[in-house]
């Protein structure tokens, strides 16, 4: 009887050890999943920043061209009347 009880306790202890060891691989996978999620979030953020920067630069360039056109109109020389036309 004692031998059966000892064998049962030993089997139970080994199965708990195997169960605890399997739990570590779950933690490993969770860490990998978290790392992949972080990488994807960083890529998405970088993409959004790139798009926002492009948009800001293009709007700035458009505003600059518009302002330059206005200045060009104001600073354009006025045409002088020809010498034969009355004023």
Secondary structure, 3 states (H helix, E strand, C coil): CHHHHHHHHHHHHHHHHHHHHHHHHHHHHHHHHHHHHHHHHHHHHHHHHHHHHHHHHHHHHHHHHHHHHHHHHHHCCCCCCCCCCCC
